Amino acid sequence: MKITFPHMGNAYIGAKAVIEDCGIEVIVPPKCSKKTLELGTKYSPETICLPLKINIGNYIESIKKGADTIIITGSTGPCRFGLYSVVEEEILRDLGYDVKFLVIDAFEKNDNSLLNQFSKLKSKQKINVLTSFLKGKKIIIMADRLTTLSNRKRAYTNNKREIDKIMDDYRDQIYHSKGSNKIIEIIKKTNEKLLSIKEDNTKDVLEIGIVGEIFTVIEPFVNLEVERKLGYFDVLVHRYHSPSTWIENHMSIKALFGGSLEREILKEARKYFKTLVGGHGRETVGSSIMYAKKKYDGIIQIYPFGCMPEIVAASVLPSVSKEYNIPIMTLIVDEMTGEAGYITRIEAFVDLLRKRKEQVNNGKIVSRS
Ligand code: SF4
């Protein structure tokens, strides 16, 4: 068995470690690229949302390297994601690929569900899998913290290219490593390198909250490396979504009761939503309110063209912007998104926020309450 999975931010680092520790070969899909997107776009329904197209591209690239089994998370609720595994399996079958899908879904009862496969293991194997899973969770948390640190360093240092170099080297090393111990060692060494980069604390750094559809927000290729780009404009970004928060909210003891931050965010959104809207539409609105209350300088919502939950959230955000007196910009991405126009919009938004901050500091406009 050779397992692969779609790219989703730092999730691949933990998944690779867990599966390799279980003694199974992993084929990590090549870093998402134009080629991945072209493959996915070619073989997916035209109007389906972008994440599915990228998934298909990832799978085809991994299958060509020998993968025969795909792991993907499942979902319920009013959003297309719940159907991803079914649609993706059909697309690959139509293309003539004979691959097996394992779906991580608490509610899935069929033979393909990971829970079902897990229940068939012997006790000792179950303990091994659980131990590896906990290690994988720890690695994902460490990898997300490293990304946060790199974003902070990029915003505050004058040597921004050095941060890119450290992070690019780190990703290369992860690709060529094997097993959780090696991965932990690489993360720790990279952390030390980042910490050694000098910060210029005289910089006027802006703080922006990134909200939106989870895949778009956490997968750098899909959001055109928005965090990196903002770092180059001396902006410190924060995002609620990450593989660690996803695990915390769906696969932990806390998940049974709702993680405390998630509870807080959903409580903020309750004023606008009385029911589920699918995906993370409520979290987008709730975390926007949270950023406004924490006095961030601005918010950027990013989502793929046609994403229903985020369209609903986008219709609410102007009210949030008005009520909490915070600028919010929405960026919609698809396979046609051009980088030049995207950078221009980000640059203009950052200019606006900087001007606004000056005016707030000079008392020319009323500060957020
Ligand atoms: S959240 Fe949006 S982009 Fe993601 S699967 Fe659902 S509809 Fe598609």
Residues whose N, C-alpha, C, O or C-beta is under 5 A from the ligand:
A	BS01	SF4	C49 C79 R80 F81 E213 G279 P304 G306 C307 M308
